[in-house]
Amino acid sequence: MESLERNCPECDEDREFYRAASTTLHLGEKVKWRCPDCEYGFVRIDDAVDTATAAE
């Protein structure tokens, strides 16, 4: 299983997010990531879009 280490804003500490789903779009590969502890999730489309940083 593919994973990604990053800070979870809900848990307020670093977590290993798991790859929940992916699909290919005209923009690139869309991947949904989830925190295994609180189920916080975000979407990343290649390196162009990352919804986890949208509110920053």
N, CA, C and O atoms as a Maestro MAE file, in Angstrom:
{
 s_m_m2io_version
 :::
 2.0.0
}

f_m_ct {
 s_m_title
 :::
 protein
 m_atom[224] {
  # First column is atom index #
  i_m_mmod_type
  r_m_x_coord
  r_m_y_coord
  r_m_z_coord
  i_m_residue_number
  s_m_chain_name
  s_m_pdb_residue_name
  s_m_pdb_atom_name
  i_m_atomic_number
  :::
  1 25 0.842 -1.174 0.000 1 A "MET " " N  " 7
  2 3 0.000 0.000 0.000 1 A "MET " " CA " 6
  3 2 0.892 1.244 0.000 1 A "MET " " C  " 6
  4 15 1.844 1.341 0.774 1 A "MET " " O  " 8
  5 25 0.573 2.168 -0.861 2 A "GLU " " N  " 7
  6 3 1.339 3.414 -0.947 2 A "GLU " " CA " 6
  7 2 0.929 4.351 0.181 2 A "GLU " " C  " 6
  8 15 -0.249 4.447 0.526 2 A "GLU " " O  " 8
  9 25 1.912 5.039 0.751 3 A "SER " " N  " 7
  10 3 1.620 5.968 1.841 3 A "SER " " CA " 6
  11 2 2.405 7.261 1.660 3 A "SER " " C  " 6
  12 15 3.327 7.340 0.848 3 A "SER " " O  " 8
  13 25 2.019 8.275 2.439 4 A "LEU " " N  " 7
  14 3 2.616 9.598 2.349 4 A "LEU " " CA " 6
  15 2 2.686 10.177 3.754 4 A "LEU " " C  " 6
  16 15 1.673 10.231 4.452 4 A "LEU " " O  " 8
  17 25 3.859 10.607 4.174 5 A "GLU " " N  " 7
  18 3 4.049 11.185 5.504 5 A "GLU " " CA " 6
  19 2 3.836 12.693 5.424 5 A "GLU " " C  " 6
  20 15 4.484 13.375 4.630 5 A "GLU " " O  " 8
  21 25 2.909 13.221 6.266 6 A "ARG " " N  " 7
  22 3 2.685 14.667 6.342 6 A "ARG " " CA " 6
  23 2 1.899 15.006 7.588 6 A "ARG " " C  " 6
  24 15 1.389 14.116 8.269 6 A "ARG " " O  " 8
  25 25 1.798 16.286 7.889 7 A "ASN " " N  " 7
  26 3 1.090 16.729 9.082 7 A "ASN " " CA " 6
  27 2 -0.414 16.638 8.864 7 A "ASN " " C  " 6
  28 15 -0.926 17.053 7.824 7 A "ASN " " O  " 8
  29 25 -1.116 16.095 9.851 8 A "CYS " " N  " 7
  30 3 -2.571 16.016 9.815 8 A "CYS " " CA " 6
  31 2 -3.123 17.168 10.660 8 A "CYS " " C  " 6
  32 15 -2.836 17.237 11.855 8 A "CYS " " O  " 8
  33 25 -3.908 18.070 10.068 9 A "PRO " " N  " 7
  34 3 -4.430 19.196 10.830 9 A "PRO " " CA " 6
  35 2 -5.456 18.781 11.891 9 A "PRO " " C  " 6
  36 15 -5.650 19.505 12.868 9 A "PRO " " O  " 8
  37 25 -6.104 17.650 11.720 10 A "GLU " " N  " 7
  38 3 -7.074 17.171 12.710 10 A "GLU " " CA " 6
  39 2 -6.380 16.541 13.920 10 A "GLU " " C  " 6
  40 15 -6.774 16.793 15.059 10 A "GLU " " O  " 8
  41 25 -5.363 15.734 13.684 11 A "CYS " " N  " 7
  42 3 -4.612 15.084 14.764 11 A "CYS " " CA " 6
  43 2 -3.541 16.013 15.339 11 A "CYS " " C  " 6
  44 15 -3.061 15.797 16.452 11 A "CYS " " O  " 8
  45 25 -3.172 17.041 14.585 12 A "ASP " " N  " 7
  46 3 -2.163 18.026 14.949 12 A "ASP " " CA " 6
  47 2 -0.785 17.408 15.170 12 A "ASP " " C  " 6
  48 15 -0.044 17.824 16.061 12 A "ASP " " O  " 8
  49 25 -0.450 16.416 14.356 13 A "GLU " " N  " 7
  50 3 0.887 15.823 14.359 13 A "GLU " " CA " 6
  51 2 1.109 15.073 13.059 13 A "GLU " " C  " 6
  52 15 0.170 14.848 12.296 13 A "GLU " " O  " 8
  53 25 2.355 14.684 12.805 14 A "ASP " " N  " 7
  54 3 2.676 13.955 11.583 14 A "ASP " " CA " 6
  55 2 2.035 12.577 11.591 14 A "ASP " " C  " 6
  56 15 2.051 11.868 12.598 14 A "ASP " " O  " 8
  57 25 1.472 12.215 10.446 15 A "ARG " " N  " 7
  58 3 0.830 10.916 10.267 15 A "ARG " " CA " 6
  59 2 1.242 10.338 8.925 15 A "ARG " " C  " 6
  60 15 1.692 11.063 8.037 15 A "ARG " " O  " 8
  61 25 1.089 9.051 8.783 16 A "GLU " " N  " 7
  62 3 1.330 8.374 7.520 16 A "GLU " " CA " 6
  63 2 -0.017 8.177 6.838 16 A "GLU " " C  " 6
  64 15 -0.775 7.275 7.195 16 A "GLU " " O  " 8
  65 25 -0.313 9.025 5.852 17 A "PHE " " N  " 7
  66 3 -1.568 8.955 5.116 17 A "PHE " " CA " 6
  67 2 -1.528 7.782 4.144 17 A "PHE " " C  " 6
  68 15 -0.473 7.451 3.601 17 A "PHE " " O  " 8
  69 25 -2.676 7.159 3.930 18 A "TYR " " N  " 7
  70 3 -2.738 6.065 2.965 18 A "TYR " " CA " 6
  71 2 -3.479 6.520 1.710 18 A "TYR " " C  " 6
  72 15 -4.335 7.403 1.757 18 A "TYR " " O  " 8
  73 25 -3.132 5.905 0.609 19 A "ARG " " N  " 7
  74 3 -3.744 6.210 -0.682 19 A "ARG " " CA " 6
  75 2 -5.100 5.511 -0.738 19 A "ARG " " C  " 6
  76 15 -5.171 4.284 -0.805 19 A "ARG " " O  " 8
  77 25 -6.170 6.294 -0.709 20 A "ALA " " N  " 7
  78 3 -7.518 5.736 -0.648 20 A "ALA " " CA " 6
  79 2 -8.093 5.441 -2.032 20 A "ALA " " C  " 6
  80 15 -8.836 4.473 -2.193 20 A "ALA " " O  " 8
  81 25 -7.761 6.262 -3.033 21 A "ALA " " N  " 7
  82 3 -8.296 6.072 -4.380 21 A "ALA " " CA " 6
  83 2 -7.492 6.903 -5.366 21 A "ALA " " C  " 6
  84 15 -6.805 7.848 -4.978 21 A "ALA " " O  " 8
  85 25 -7.579 6.552 -6.625 22 A "SER " " N  " 7
  86 3 -6.936 7.353 -7.664 22 A "SER " " CA " 6
  87 2 -7.658 7.167 -8.985 22 A "SER " " C  " 6
  88 15 -8.300 6.146 -9.231 22 A "SER " " O  " 8
  89 25 -7.535 8.182 -9.828 23 A "THR " " N  " 7
  90 3 -8.094 8.138 -11.173 23 A "THR " " CA " 6
  91 2 -7.281 9.082 -12.044 23 A "THR " " C  " 6
  92 15 -6.606 9.974 -11.531 23 A "THR " " O  " 8
  93 25 -7.339 8.894 -13.342 24 A "THR " " N  " 7
  94 3 -6.611 9.754 -14.259 24 A "THR " " CA " 6
  95 2 -7.565 10.761 -14.884 24 A "THR " " C  " 6
  96 15 -8.617 10.400 -15.412 24 A "THR " " O  " 8
  97 25 -7.178 12.031 -14.815 25 A "LEU " " N  " 7
  98 3 -7.945 13.127 -15.395 25 A "LEU " " CA " 6
  99 2 -7.117 13.790 -16.485 25 A "LEU " " C  " 6
  100 15 -5.951 13.446 -16.681 25 A "LEU " " O  " 8
  101 25 -7.709 14.726 -17.182 26 A "HIS " " N  " 7
  102 3 -6.949 15.449 -18.207 26 A "HIS " " CA " 6
  103 2 -5.853 16.301 -17.579 26 A "HIS " " C  " 6
  104 15 -4.893 16.656 -18.264 26 A "HIS " " O  " 8
  105 25 -5.967 16.641 -16.289 27 A "LEU " " N  " 7
  106 3 -4.937 17.407 -15.574 27 A "LEU " " CA " 6
  107 2 -3.793 16.536 -15.080 27 A "LEU " " C  " 6
  108 15 -2.700 17.036 -14.817 27 A "LEU " " O  " 8
  109 25 -4.034 15.243 -14.953 28 A "GLY " " N  " 7
  110 3 -3.048 14.308 -14.422 28 A "GLY " " CA " 6
  111 2 -3.709 13.289 -13.519 28 A "GLY " " C  " 6
  112 15 -4.924 13.102 -13.577 28 A "GLY " " O  " 8
  113 25 -2.923 12.629 -12.688 29 A "GLU " " N  " 7
  114 3 -3.467 11.613 -11.794 29 A "GLU " " CA " 6
  115 2 -4.022 12.262 -10.525 29 A "GLU " " C  " 6
  116 15 -3.309 12.985 -9.829 29 A "GLU " " O  " 8
  117 25 -5.295 12.000 -10.228 30 A "LYS " " N  " 7
  118 3 -5.957 12.503 -9.023 30 A "LYS " " CA " 6
  119 2 -5.881 11.397 -7.966 30 A "LYS " " C  " 6
  120 15 -6.345 10.280 -8.194 30 A "LYS " " O  " 8
  121 25 -5.291 11.719 -6.808 31 A "VAL " " N  " 7
  122 3 -5.138 10.740 -5.736 31 A "VAL " " CA " 6
  123 2 -5.782 11.275 -4.468 31 A "VAL " " C  " 6
  124 15 -5.527 12.413 -4.072 31 A "VAL " " O  " 8
  125 25 -6.615 10.460 -3.828 32 A "LYS " " N  " 7
  126 3 -7.221 10.809 -2.544 32 A "LYS " " CA " 6
  127 2 -6.404 10.161 -1.437 32 A "LYS " " C  " 6
  128 15 -6.132 8.961 -1.481 32 A "LYS " " O  " 8
  129 25 -6.009 10.960 -0.436 33 A "TRP " " N  " 7
  130 3 -5.216 10.500 0.696 33 A "TRP " " CA " 6
  131 2 -6.042 10.627 1.964 33 A "TRP " " C  " 6
  132 15 -6.797 11.586 2.117 33 A "TRP " " O  " 8
  133 25 -5.907 9.662 2.884 34 A "ARG " " N  " 7
  134 3 -6.661 9.646 4.148 34 A "ARG " " CA " 6
  135 2 -5.741 9.392 5.327 34 A "ARG " " C  " 6
  136 15 -4.780 8.629 5.229 34 A "ARG " " O  " 8
  137 25 -6.046 10.043 6.446 35 A "CYS " " N  " 7
  138 3 -5.359 9.778 7.715 35 A "CYS " " CA " 6
  139 2 -6.013 8.541 8.336 35 A "CYS " " C  " 6
  140 15 -7.238 8.505 8.453 35 A "CYS " " O  " 8
  141 25 -5.255 7.547 8.728 36 A "PRO " " N  " 7
  142 3 -5.846 6.327 9.285 36 A "PRO " " CA " 6
  143 2 -6.431 6.521 10.687 36 A "PRO " " C  " 6
  144 15 -7.231 5.699 11.135 36 A "PRO " " O  " 8
  145 25 -6.049 7.580 11.375 37 A "ASP " " N  " 7
  146 3 -6.532 7.785 12.739 37 A "ASP " " CA " 6
  147 2 -7.837 8.577 12.815 37 A "ASP " " C  " 6
  148 15 -8.704 8.257 13.628 37 A "ASP " " O  " 8
  149 25 -7.986 9.608 11.978 38 A "CYS " " N  " 7
  150 3 -9.179 10.455 12.081 38 A "CYS " " CA " 6
  151 2 -9.985 10.522 10.784 38 A "CYS " " C  " 6
  152 15 -11.061 11.121 10.756 38 A "CYS " " O  " 8
  153 25 -9.478 9.919 9.719 39 A "GLU " " N  " 7
  154 3 -10.120 9.912 8.401 39 A "GLU " " CA " 6
  155 2 -10.111 11.269 7.708 39 A "GLU " " C  " 6
  156 15 -10.838 11.462 6.733 39 A "GLU " " O  " 8
  157 25 -9.290 12.231 8.195 40 A "TYR " " N  " 7
  158 3 -9.100 13.485 7.458 40 A "TYR " " CA " 6
  159 2 -8.548 13.125 6.093 40 A "TYR " " C  " 6
  160 15 -7.690 12.249 5.980 40 A "TYR " " O  " 8
  161 25 -9.030 13.788 5.060 41 A "GLY " " N  " 7
  162 3 -8.558 13.477 3.723 41 A "GLY " " CA " 6
  163 2 -8.273 14.711 2.893 41 A "GLY " " C  " 6
  164 15 -8.774 15.800 3.174 41 A "GLY " " O  " 8
  165 25 -7.466 14.525 1.874 42 A "PHE " " N  " 7
  166 3 -7.202 15.577 0.912 42 A "PHE " " CA " 6
  167 2 -6.950 14.945 -0.442 42 A "PHE " " C  " 6
  168 15 -6.714 13.742 -0.552 42 A "PHE " " O  " 8
  169 25 -7.004 15.782 -1.476 43 A "VAL " " N  " 7
  170 3 -6.824 15.327 -2.848 43 A "VAL " " CA " 6
  171 2 -5.590 16.000 -3.422 43 A "VAL " " C  " 6
  172 15 -5.346 17.183 -3.182 43 A "VAL " " O  " 8
  173 25 -4.828 15.250 -4.168 44 A "ARG " " N  " 7
  174 3 -3.664 15.795 -4.866 44 A "ARG " " CA " 6
  175 2 -3.775 15.380 -6.336 44 A "ARG " " C  " 6
  176 15 -4.005 14.211 -6.647 44 A "ARG " " O  " 8
  177 25 -3.611 16.348 -7.227 45 A "ILE " " N  " 7
  178 3 -3.577 16.065 -8.659 45 A "ILE " " CA " 6
  179 2 -2.165 16.377 -9.127 45 A "ILE " " C  " 6
  180 15 -1.763 17.539 -9.200 45 A "ILE " " O  " 8
  181 25 -1.418 15.325 -9.441 46 A "ASP " " N  " 7
  182 3 0.004 15.440 -9.753 46 A "ASP " " CA " 6
  183 2 0.654 16.385 -8.749 46 A "ASP " " C  " 6
  184 15 0.391 16.274 -7.552 46 A "ASP " " O  " 8
  185 25 1.486 17.299 -9.199 47 A "ASP " " N  " 7
  186 3 2.082 18.275 -8.287 47 A "ASP " " CA " 6
  187 2 1.434 19.646 -8.461 47 A "ASP " " C  " 6
  188 15 1.901 20.630 -7.887 47 A "ASP " " O  " 8
  189 25 0.365 19.714 -9.247 48 A "ALA " " N  " 7
  190 3 -0.251 20.993 -9.569 48 A "ALA " " CA " 6
  191 2 -1.306 21.435 -8.547 48 A "ALA " " C  " 6
  192 15 -1.414 22.627 -8.259 48 A "ALA " " O  " 8
  193 25 -2.080 20.500 -7.998 49 A "VAL " " N  " 7
  194 3 -3.185 20.829 -7.093 49 A "VAL " " CA " 6
  195 2 -3.065 19.966 -5.848 49 A "VAL " " C  " 6
  196 15 -2.853 18.757 -5.931 49 A "VAL " " O  " 8
  197 25 -3.206 20.615 -4.680 50 A "ASP " " N  " 7
  198 3 -3.174 19.906 -3.400 50 A "ASP " " CA " 6
  199 2 -4.190 20.573 -2.492 50 A "ASP " " C  " 6
  200 15 -3.942 21.674 -2.000 50 A "ASP " " O  " 8
  201 25 -5.344 19.924 -2.253 51 A "THR " " N  " 7
  202 3 -6.396 20.546 -1.471 51 A "THR " " CA " 6
  203 2 -6.039 20.703 -0.003 51 A "THR " " C  " 6
  204 15 -6.701 21.466 0.701 51 A "THR " " O  " 8
  205 25 -5.022 20.013 0.480 52 A "ALA " " N  " 7
  206 3 -4.608 20.151 1.865 52 A "ALA " " CA " 6
  207 2 -4.000 21.527 2.116 52 A "ALA " " C  " 6
  208 15 -4.040 22.019 3.243 52 A "ALA " " O  " 8
  209 25 -3.445 22.147 1.098 53 A "THR " " N  " 7
  210 3 -2.834 23.469 1.250 53 A "THR " " CA " 6
  211 2 -3.728 24.582 0.723 53 A "THR " " C  " 6
  212 15 -3.307 25.738 0.697 53 A "THR " " O  " 8
  213 25 -4.934 24.269 0.308 54 A "ALA " " N  " 7
  214 3 -5.830 25.274 -0.273 54 A "ALA " " CA " 6
  215 2 -6.228 26.353 0.721 54 A "ALA " " C  " 6
  216 15 -6.418 27.501 0.320 54 A "ALA " " O  " 8
  217 25 -6.358 26.030 1.988 55 A "ALA " " N  " 7
  218 3 -6.791 26.994 2.997 55 A "ALA " " CA " 6
  219 2 -5.637 27.790 3.585 55 A "ALA " " C  " 6
  220 15 -5.871 28.740 4.332 55 A "ALA " " O  " 8
  221 25 -4.408 27.433 3.271 56 A "GLU " " N  " 7
  222 3 -3.245 28.127 3.836 56 A "GLU " " CA " 6
  223 2 -3.049 29.476 3.199 56 A "GLU " " C  " 6
  224 15 -2.117 30.197 3.554 56 A "GLU " " O  " 8
  :::
 }
 m_bond[223] {
  # First column is bond index #
  i_m_from
  i_m_to
  i_m_order
  :::
  1 1 2 1
  2 2 3 1
  3 3 4 2
  4 3 5 1
  5 5 6 1
  6 6 7 1
  7 7 8 2
  8 7 9 1
  9 9 10 1
  10 10 11 1
  11 11 12 2
  12 11 13 1
  13 13 14 1
  14 14 15 1
  15 15 16 2
  16 15 17 1
  17 17 18 1
  18 18 19 1
  19 19 20 2
  20 19 21 1
  21 21 22 1
  22 22 23 1
  23 23 24 2
  24 23 25 1
  25 25 26 1
  26 26 27 1
  27 27 28 2
  28 27 29 1
  29 29 30 1
  30 30 31 1
  31 31 32 2
  32 31 33 1
  33 33 34 1
  34 34 35 1
  35 35 36 2
  36 35 37 1
  37 37 38 1
  38 38 39 1
  39 39 40 2
  40 39 41 1
  41 41 42 1
  42 42 43 1
  43 43 44 2
  44 43 45 1
  45 45 46 1
  46 46 47 1
  47 47 48 2
  48 47 49 1
  49 49 50 1
  50 50 51 1
  51 51 52 2
  52 51 53 1
  53 53 54 1
  54 54 55 1
  55 55 56 2
  56 55 57 1
  57 57 58 1
  58 58 59 1
  59 59 60 2
  60 59 61 1
  61 61 62 1
  62 62 63 1
  63 63 64 2
  64 63 65 1
  65 65 66 1
  66 66 67 1
  67 67 68 2
  68 67 69 1
  69 69 70 1
  70 70 71 1
  71 71 72 2
  72 71 73 1
  73 73 74 1
  74 74 75 1
  75 75 76 2
  76 75 77 1
  77 77 78 1
  78 78 79 1
  79 79 80 2
  80 79 81 1
  81 81 82 1
  82 82 83 1
  83 83 84 2
  84 83 85 1
  85 85 86 1
  86 86 87 1
  87 87 88 2
  88 87 89 1
  89 89 90 1
  90 90 91 1
  91 91 92 2
  92 91 93 1
  93 93 94 1
  94 94 95 1
  95 95 96 2
  96 95 97 1
  97 97 98 1
  98 98 99 1
  99 99 100 2
  100 99 101 1
  101 101 102 1
  102 102 103 1
  103 103 104 2
  104 103 105 1
  105 105 106 1
  106 106 107 1
  107 107 108 2
  108 107 109 1
  109 109 110 1
  110 110 111 1
  111 111 112 2
  112 111 113 1
  113 113 114 1
  114 114 115 1
  115 115 116 2
  116 115 117 1
  117 117 118 1
  118 118 119 1
  119 119 120 2
  120 119 121 1
  121 121 122 1
  122 122 123 1
  123 123 124 2
  124 123 125 1
  125 125 126 1
  126 126 127 1
  127 127 128 2
  128 127 129 1
  129 129 130 1
  130 130 131 1
  131 131 132 2
  132 131 133 1
  133 133 134 1
  134 134 135 1
  135 135 136 2
  136 135 137 1
  137 137 138 1
  138 138 139 1
  139 139 140 2
  140 139 141 1
  141 141 142 1
  142 142 143 1
  143 143 144 2
  144 143 145 1
  145 145 146 1
  146 146 147 1
  147 147 148 2
  148 147 149 1
  149 149 150 1
  150 150 151 1
  151 151 152 2
  152 151 153 1
  153 153 154 1
  154 154 155 1
  155 155 156 2
  156 155 157 1
  157 157 158 1
  158 158 159 1
  159 159 160 2
  160 159 161 1
  161 161 162 1
  162 162 163 1
  163 163 164 2
  164 163 165 1
  165 165 166 1
  166 166 167 1
  167 167 168 2
  168 167 169 1
  169 169 170 1
  170 170 171 1
  171 171 172 2
  172 171 173 1
  173 173 174 1
  174 174 175 1
  175 175 176 2
  176 175 177 1
  177 177 178 1
  178 178 179 1
  179 179 180 2
  180 179 181 1
  181 181 182 1
  182 182 183 1
  183 183 184 2
  184 183 185 1
  185 185 186 1
  186 186 187 1
  187 187 188 2
  188 187 189 1
  189 189 190 1
  190 190 191 1
  191 191 192 2
  192 191 193 1
  193 193 194 1
  194 194 195 1
  195 195 196 2
  196 195 197 1
  197 197 198 1
  198 198 199 1
  199 199 200 2
  200 199 201 1
  201 201 202 1
  202 202 203 1
  203 203 204 2
  204 203 205 1
  205 205 206 1
  206 206 207 1
  207 207 208 2
  208 207 209 1
  209 209 210 1
  210 210 211 1
  211 211 212 2
  212 211 213 1
  213 213 214 1
  214 214 215 1
  215 215 216 2
  216 215 217 1
  217 217 218 1
  218 218 219 1
  219 219 220 2
  220 219 221 1
  221 221 222 1
  222 222 223 1
  223 223 224 2
  :::
 }
}
